[in-house]
Amino acid sequence: MSAPFDSAHFRLVLGHVPTSVVVVTGLNAQGAAFGVTIGSFTSISLDPPLVGFFPGVRSQSWAAIRESGRFCVNVLGSHQEEMCWRFAKEGDDKFAGVEWVPSAGGSPVLPGSIAWIDCEIDTETIIGDHTCVVARVASLDHVEKAENAMVFFRGKVSSVKHGG
Ligand SMILES: Cc1cc2nc3c(=O)[nH]c(=O)nc-3n(C[C@H](O)[C@H](O)[C@H](O)COP(=O)(O)O)c2cc1C
């Protein structure tokens, strides 16, 4: 059934919902690093600890990362705009020149991330043209007193300063 509006209008209106910006990283079965910029990440459950996000069904990076069954959510600060756009394009060379360190689960932690959440895939459900990924949190940490978060609003990256 076709919607009573076009996709450009859908994107324009939904772009008014500010989102966080994370890069979901992980390794494929051969141990190669992949990553994709994601705005749909959210916390789901505290007990058990579950988080989730929605990669597109055609996401090449998610197809690779899911082979290992685990991934790391890198929460971006506003100083990481280059990382945001680097991982928001297609291609296999996204990690060129990036000096990442492995998380406890072995997934890439990107330099400058303000928090990172190591996860194991729990369930995947295809919903429309995206997959709903629900994952168990294995470990997580943050930098001391992150000052500026990155948010995505009306198609652009913005900075939100901590009020404390
Ligand atoms: C701020 C921002 C948020 C994004 N959020 C998502 C998202 O939640 N799900 C998604 O599938 N793509 C999202 N994208 C688009 C992907 O990053 C982009 O399609 C990327 O090229 C996919 O690469 P891949 O094919 O290597 O997975 C987002 C892009 C940006 C800039």
Ligand as a Chemical Component Dictionary entry (heavy atoms), coordinates in Angstrom:
data_LIG
# 
_chem_comp.id                   LIG 
_chem_comp.type                 NON-POLYMER 
_chem_comp.pdbx_formal_charge   0 
_chem_comp.three_letter_code    LIG 
# 
loop_
_chem_comp_atom.comp_id 
_chem_comp_atom.atom_id 
_chem_comp_atom.alt_atom_id 
_chem_comp_atom.type_symbol 
_chem_comp_atom.charge 
_chem_comp_atom.model_Cartn_x 
_chem_comp_atom.model_Cartn_y 
_chem_comp_atom.model_Cartn_z 
_chem_comp_atom.pdbx_ordinal 
LIG C1  C1  C 0 23.493 10.897 11.670 1  
LIG C2  C2  C 0 23.233 9.655  10.856 2  
LIG C3  C3  C 0 22.415 8.657  11.380 3  
LIG C4  C4  C 0 22.159 7.488  10.634 4  
LIG N1  N1  N 0 21.363 6.517  11.169 5  
LIG C5  C5  C 0 21.142 5.371  10.486 6  
LIG C6  C6  C 0 20.341 4.340  11.059 7  
LIG O1  O1  O 0 19.859 4.424  12.180 8  
LIG N2  N2  N 0 20.145 3.210  10.316 9  
LIG C7  C7  C 0 20.687 3.076  9.056  10 
LIG O2  O2  O 0 20.460 2.043  8.435  11 
LIG N3  N3  N 0 21.447 4.031  8.500  12 
LIG C8  C8  C 0 21.693 5.175  9.185  13 
LIG N4  N4  N 0 22.472 6.157  8.639  14 
LIG C9  C9  C 0 22.975 5.966  7.271  15 
LIG C10 C10 C 0 24.171 5.026  7.194  16 
LIG O3  O3  O 0 25.235 5.477  8.015  17 
LIG C11 C11 C 0 24.637 4.966  5.709  18 
LIG O4  O4  O 0 23.565 4.486  4.909  19 
LIG C12 C12 C 0 25.863 4.119  5.458  20 
LIG O5  O5  O 0 26.329 4.380  4.146  21 
LIG C13 C13 C 0 25.628 2.622  5.531  22 
LIG O6  O6  O 0 26.856 2.013  5.271  23 
LIG P1  P1  P 0 27.003 0.437  5.143  24 
LIG O7  O7  O 0 26.337 0.026  3.858  25 
LIG O8  O8  O 0 28.498 0.233  5.136  26 
LIG O9  O9  O 0 26.351 -0.197 6.315  27 
LIG C14 C14 C 0 22.737 7.332  9.346  28 
LIG C15 C15 C 0 23.561 8.338  8.841  29 
LIG C16 C16 C 0 23.805 9.488  9.570  30 
LIG C17 C17 C 0 24.699 10.563 9.017  31 
# 
loop_
_chem_comp_bond.comp_id 
_chem_comp_bond.atom_id_1 
_chem_comp_bond.atom_id_2 
_chem_comp_bond.value_order 
_chem_comp_bond.pdbx_ordinal 
LIG C1  C2  SING 1  
LIG C2  C3  SING 2  
LIG C2  C16 DOUB 3  
LIG C3  C4  DOUB 4  
LIG C4  N1  SING 5  
LIG C4  C14 SING 6  
LIG N1  C5  DOUB 7  
LIG C5  C6  SING 8  
LIG C5  C8  SING 9  
LIG C6  O1  DOUB 10 
LIG C6  N2  SING 11 
LIG N2  C7  SING 12 
LIG C7  O2  DOUB 13 
LIG C7  N3  SING 14 
LIG N3  C8  DOUB 15 
LIG C8  N4  SING 16 
LIG N4  C9  SING 17 
LIG N4  C14 SING 18 
LIG C9  C10 SING 19 
LIG C10 O3  SING 20 
LIG C10 C11 SING 21 
LIG C11 O4  SING 22 
LIG C11 C12 SING 23 
LIG C12 O5  SING 24 
LIG C12 C13 SING 25 
LIG C13 O6  SING 26 
LIG O6  P1  SING 27 
LIG P1  O7  DOUB 28 
LIG P1  O8  SING 29 
LIG P1  O9  SING 30 
LIG C14 C15 DOUB 31 
LIG C15 C16 SING 32 
LIG C16 C17 SING 33 
# 
